Amino acid sequence: MRDVTIVGAGPVGLLLACVLLDHGLDVQVLEARELPVTHSRAIGIHPPALVALERAGITESVVAEAVHIGAGSAYSRGRRLGTVSFDLPGSRYPFVAALPQYRTQRLLVDAVTRRSPGAILRGIEVLSVSRVPGGDGDHRDVRCVGGTQVFSARTVVGADGPRGVVRDRAHARTISRRYPDTYVMGDFADETALGTEAAIFLEDSGVVESFPLPGGMRRWVAHWTAARHPATAQGLAAEISVRTGQRVDAGTVSMLSEFRPRRRVVRRMLGEGVLLVGDAAHEISPMGGQGMNLGWLDAVACGDALAHFLRTGDRQPLLVAERARLAAARAAARLAEFNMACGRPLGDRAAAARNAAIRRLARSPWGPMAARMFSMQ
């Protein structure tokens, strides 16, 4: 019987595996997908997450490959409203690192494999998690589709995302909220003069966000109304041009996705023999790019506390970590909701008030505090 079975070989489950393996625990990671993800997906790695990734020993490689976003600017109707710098006192990493998720995930896979060859098993679709009483203490059996494989562990960790099996089988209660917003995002060749700057265009028809990527690419995200253009590369490129004046070549698209954000946060991350981390514990709107970073911070805080519990039986550090991580998730969800509210289509009077407030904030002593909040510092 292993110490820990982690369900989900995404970025959060992989970092957690590194943390637990470094504590000397016996860890197995189960992943339903046969092959690693190859889409860019989440791209922004905030300074605290870069510190967290040091635990896997991959931060140097991430920093070397990533684009360093040192500042973000807000624009409206062709005018710059203000700029905030992420180069803040006391920050070890004075930037947000932009790197496609598949690259970060590949580095994490290698980090786990170096520590424990064979720890990651692919093509294993989990069907159920059940408690098994025993004379030396309870354990959990993870049964898989087909019923031919059973993985036993003292603790099962759900890192299998917002629609994962572990949370459902643990009967974790959640607080959920759906939003009326729809967004379309795509990666295109960067033909702008924005350089390494993140740009937020607060326009009458809704927000457009833009972030640089390695390899001369750029991520674009637009608040979407289906009646304006279809959710295609051509439609997104046309809408970006209309709202921002920036030219985007639809023929260079490498990824396109439409999504509707929602908020779903568990009341408890910790159950009897079960721990939930990352999106399995707290799904929030991606507007602000905090979700993956939250999960990595879960992995470090909960991983250290879980290792302590499995060695000593002392549950208190796990409870402390759970309270802190749920509080962080709720704060991140509120910030994401604020971002969405600012980016919705507004009337002239409301848009003017919003823009004036952003100008004042960027020029005031509160500007660095806003930069610290948006970069999770």
C-alpha positions in Angstrom: 0.0 0.0 0.0 1.3 3.4 -1.0 1.3 6.5 1.2 -0.5 8.7 -1.4 -2.4 8.2 -4.6 -2.8 11.4 -6.6 -5.6 11.4 -9.2 -4.7 13.8 -12.0 -1.3 14.4 -13.6 -2.0 18.1 -14.4 0.3 20.8 -13.2 -1.0 20.8 -9.6 -0.9 17.1 -9.1 2.6 16.9 -10.5 4.0 19.6 -8.3 2.3 18.0 -5.3 4.0 14.7 -6.3 7.4 16.4 -6.2 6.7 17.9 -2.8 5.6 14.5 -1.3 8.4 12.5 -3.0 10.9 14.9 -1.5 9.5 14.1 1.9 10.3 10.5 1.3 6.7 9.3 0.7 5.6 6.5 -1.7 3.5 8.3 -4.3 1.5 7.1 -7.3 0.0 9.6 -9.9 -2.9 8.3 -12.0 -4.0 10.1 -15.2 -6.9 9.3 -17.5 -5.3 10.8 -20.6 -3.0 8.5 -22.6 -0.9 11.4 -23.8 0.2 14.7 -22.2 -1.8 17.8 -23.1 -0.3 19.8 -26.0 -2.5 22.9 -25.9 -1.2 26.2 -24.5 -4.1 26.6 -22.0 -3.1 28.5 -18.8 0.0 30.7 -19.5 0.6 33.2 -16.7 2.9 32.1 -13.8 2.8 34.7 -11.0 5.8 35.4 -8.8 4.6 33.4 -5.8 4.0 30.4 -8.1 7.6 30.7 -9.5 8.8 30.4 -5.9 6.5 27.3 -5.4 7.9 25.7 -8.6 11.4 25.9 -7.0 10.2 22.9 -4.9 10.2 20.9 -8.2 13.5 22.4 -9.3 12.1 23.7 -12.5 11.8 27.5 -12.0 15.1 28.2 -13.6 14.0 26.4 -16.8 10.6 28.1 -16.7 12.2 31.5 -16.4 14.6 30.8 -19.2 11.8 29.7 -21.6 9.1 32.2 -20.6 8.4 35.8 -21.7 8.8 38.1 -18.8 5.8 40.4 -18.4 7.1 43.3 -16.3 4.1 45.6 -16.6 0.5 45.7 -17.6 -1.4 48.7 -19.1 -5.0 49.5 -19.5 -6.3 51.2 -22.6 -9.7 52.6 -23.7 -10.7 54.2 -27.0 -7.1 54.4 -28.2 -5.7 56.0 -25.0 -3.6 54.5 -22.3 -5.3 54.9 -18.9 -2.4 53.7 -16.8 0.4 51.2 -16.3 1.3 49.1 -13.3 4.8 47.5 -12.8 5.3 44.0 -11.3 8.8 45.0 -10.3 7.9 45.4 -6.6 10.1 45.7 -3.5 10.9 42.3 -2.0 9.8 40.3 -5.0 12.3 37.5 -6.0 10.8 37.5 -9.5 9.8 41.0 -10.7 7.6 39.8 -13.5 4.8 37.4 -14.5 6.2 34.5 -16.6 4.2 33.7 -19.7 4.7 30.1 -20.8 2.2 27.7 -22.4 0.9 25.1 -19.9 2.1 22.1 -21.9 5.7 23.3 -21.5 5.4 23.8 -17.8 3.7 20.5 -17.5 6.4 18.7 -19.4 9.0 20.1 -17.1 7.0 18.9 -14.1 6.6 15.4 -15.6 10.4 15.2 -16.0 10.8 16.4 -12.4 8.5 13.6 -11.0 10.1 11.0 -13.2 13.6 12.0 -12.0 12.4 11.4 -8.4 10.4 8.3 -9.0 10.5 6.6 -12.4 7.2 4.9 -13.1 5.3 7.1 -10.6 3.0 8.4 -13.3 0.5 6.0 -14.8 -1.4 7.1 -17.9 -4.6 5.7 -19.3 -6.0 5.1 -15.8 -9.6 6.4 -15.6 -10.7 6.4 -11.9 -14.2 5.1 -11.3 -14.5 5.2 -7.5 -12.7 5.9 -4.2 -13.8 3.8 -1.2 -12.8 3.5 2.5 -11.4 0.2 3.6 -11.1 -0.4 7.4 -8.0 -2.1 8.7 -6.3 -3.1 11.9 -3.4 -0.7 11.3 -5.8 2.1 10.3 -8.1 2.8 7.4 -6.9 3.2 3.8 -8.5 4.1 0.5 -9.0 2.0 -2.5 -9.1 3.7 -5.9 -10.9 1.6 -8.5 -10.6 2.2 -12.2 -12.9 1.8 -15.2 -13.1 -1.9 -16.1 -12.6 -2.9 -12.5 -9.3 -4.8 -13.1 -7.1 -2.4 -11.2 -7.2 -1.2 -7.6 -4.7 1.2 -6.1 -4.5 1.3 -2.3 -3.1 4.3 -0.4 -3.3 5.8 3.0 -4.5 9.1 1.4 -6.1 9.9 -2.0 -5.6 13.4 -3.4 -8.1 14.7 -6.0 -6.1 16.9 -8.4 -8.4 15.9 -11.3 -10.0 19.2 -12.0 -13.4 20.8 -11.6 -15.2 17.8 -13.1 -13.1 15.1 -11.5 -14.2 11.9 -9.8 -12.6 12.3 -6.4 -14.6 15.3 -5.3 -17.8 13.7 -6.3 -17.0 10.4 -4.6 -16.0 12.3 -1.5 -19.4 14.0 -1.5 -17.7 17.4 -1.0 -20.2 20.2 -0.6 -19.6 23.2 -2.9 -20.7 26.8 -3.2 -21.3 27.5 -6.9 -22.1 30.5 -9.1 -22.5 30.7 -12.8 -21.8 34.0 -14.7 -23.6 35.4 -17.7 -20.3 36.1 -19.5 -18.8 34.3 -22.5 -15.2 34.7 -23.7 -13.3 33.6 -26.7 -9.5 33.3 -26.6 -6.9 32.5 -29.2 -3.1 32.4 -29.8 -1.9 34.3 -32.9 1.4 35.6 -34.3 2.2 38.8 -32.5 2.1 41.7 -35.0 1.6 44.4 -32.3 4.1 46.9 -31.0 3.2 46.0 -27.4 6.4 44.0 -26.8 6.4 42.1 -23.4 3.6 44.2 -22.0 0.2 42.8 -20.9 -2.5 45.0 -22.4 -6.1 45.3 -21.2 -8.4 47.1 -23.7 -11.6 48.3 -21.9 -13.9 49.0 -24.8 -17.5 49.7 -25.4 -18.3 46.2 -26.7 -16.4 44.5 -23.9 -12.9 43.8 -22.7 -10.0 42.5 -24.8 -7.0 41.2 -23.0 -3.6 40.5 -24.6 -0.5 38.8 -23.3 2.8 37.9 -25.0 3.9 34.3 -25.5 7.2 32.7 -26.5 8.0 32.2 -30.1 6.5 35.5 -31.3 3.0 34.5 -30.4 0.3 36.5 -28.4 -2.7 35.4 -26.4 -6.0 37.3 -27.0 -9.1 37.0 -24.9 -12.3 38.9 -25.7 -15.6 39.3 -23.9 -18.0 37.8 -26.5 -21.4 38.3 -27.9 -22.3 35.6 -30.4 -24.4 37.9 -32.5 -21.4 40.1 -33.4 -19.1 37.5 -34.9 -18.9 33.7 -34.9 -16.4 32.2 -32.4 -13.8 31.5 -35.1 -10.3 32.7 -35.6 -11.6 35.0 -38.3 -14.4 36.3 -36.0 -12.0 36.9 -33.1 -9.4 38.6 -35.3 -12.2 40.9 -36.7 -13.5 41.7 -33.2 -10.0 42.5 -31.9 -9.4 44.9 -34.8 -12.8 46.7 -34.3 -12.3 47.1 -30.6 -8.6 47.8 -30.3 -7.3 48.8 -33.7 -4.7 46.0 -33.4 -4.1 43.8 -36.5 -4.3 40.0 -35.9 -3.7 37.5 -38.7 -6.4 34.8 -38.4 -4.3 32.4 -40.5 -1.6 32.2 -37.7 -4.0 30.9 -35.0 -2.5 28.0 -33.0 -5.3 27.6 -30.4 -8.9 28.8 -30.2 -11.3 28.3 -27.3 -14.7 29.6 -26.2 -15.6 29.4 -22.5 -18.1 30.5 -19.9 -16.5 31.0 -16.4 -18.0 29.8 -13.2 -17.2 29.8 -9.5 -17.3 26.5 -7.6 -15.5 26.3 -4.2 -15.7 23.4 -1.8 -16.6 24.0 1.8 -13.8 21.6 2.9 -10.7 20.5 1.0 -10.0 17.8 3.6 -12.0 14.7 4.3 -11.3 11.3 5.9 -8.4 10.0 3.9 -9.1 12.4 1.0 -7.6 15.8 0.1 -8.8 18.1 -2.8 -6.4 20.6 -4.4 -6.4 22.9 -7.4 -9.5 23.1 -9.6 -10.9 20.1 -7.8 -11.2 22.3 -4.7 -11.8 25.7 -6.2 -12.8 26.5 -9.7 -12.8 30.3 -10.3 -13.1 32.5 -13.4 -9.8 32.5 -15.4 -10.0 36.3 -15.8 -6.9 37.3 -14.0 -5.0 34.1 -14.6 -5.0 32.9 -10.9 -6.4 29.4 -11.1 -3.3 27.3 -11.9 -1.2 29.5 -9.5 -3.6 28.9 -6.7 -3.3 25.2 -7.3 0.5 25.3 -7.1 0.3 27.2 -3.8 -2.1 24.5 -2.6 0.4 21.8 -3.6 3.2 23.3 -1.5 1.1 24.2 1.6 -1.0 21.0 1.7 1.8 18.8 0.5 4.1 19.7 3.5 1.2 19.4 5.9 0.1 16.1 4.5 3.6 14.7 4.8 3.7 15.8 8.4 0.4 14.1 9.1 1.4 10.8 7.5 4.6 10.8 9.5 3.2 11.9 12.9 -0.6 11.6 12.9 -0.8 15.3 13.7 -3.7 16.7 11.7 -3.5 20.3 12.9 -1.1 21.6 10.1 -3.4 20.2 7.5 -6.4 22.1 9.0 -4.4 25.3 9.1 -3.4 24.9 5.5 -7.0 24.1 4.5 -8.3 27.3 6.1 -5.6 29.4 4.5 -6.0 27.9 1.0 -9.8 28.2 1.1 -9.5 31.9 2.2 -7.0 32.5 -0.7 -9.4 30.8 -3.2 -12.3 33.0 -2.0 -10.2 36.1 -2.3 -9.0 35.1 -5.8 -12.6 34.5 -6.9 -13.7 37.9 -5.7 -10.8 39.5 -7.7 -11.8 37.5 -10.8 -15.4 38.7 -10.4 -14.1 42.3 -10.1 -12.1 41.8 -13.3 -15.1 40.5 -15.2 -17.3 43.3 -14.0 -14.8 45.9 -15.2 -14.6 44.2 -18.6 -18.3 44.0 -19.4 -19.9 46.3 -22.0 -20.9 49.5 -20.2 -22.8 52.6 -21.1 -20.9 55.9 -21.7 -21.4 57.2 -18.2 -20.4 54.0 -16.4 -17.4 53.5 -18.7 -16.2 57.1 -18.1 -16.4 56.6 -14.3 -14.5 53.3 -14.6 -11.8 54.8 -16.8 -11.4 57.8 -14.5 -11.0 55.5 -11.5 -8.3 53.5 -13.3 -6.4 56.6 -14.2 -6.4 57.8 -10.6 -5.4 54.4 -9.2 -2.4 54.0 -11.6 -1.1 57.5 -10.7 -1.6 57.2 -7.0 0.5 55.6 -4.2 -2.1 52.7 -4.4 -0.8 51.7 -7.9 1.9 49.3 -6.5 -0.7 47.7 -4.2 -2.9 47.0 -7.2 0.1 45.5 -9.0 0.8 43.3 -6.0 -2.8 42.2 -5.9 -3.1 41.4 -9.6 0.3 39.5 -9.6 -0.7 37.6 -6.4 2.1 39.1 -4.4 
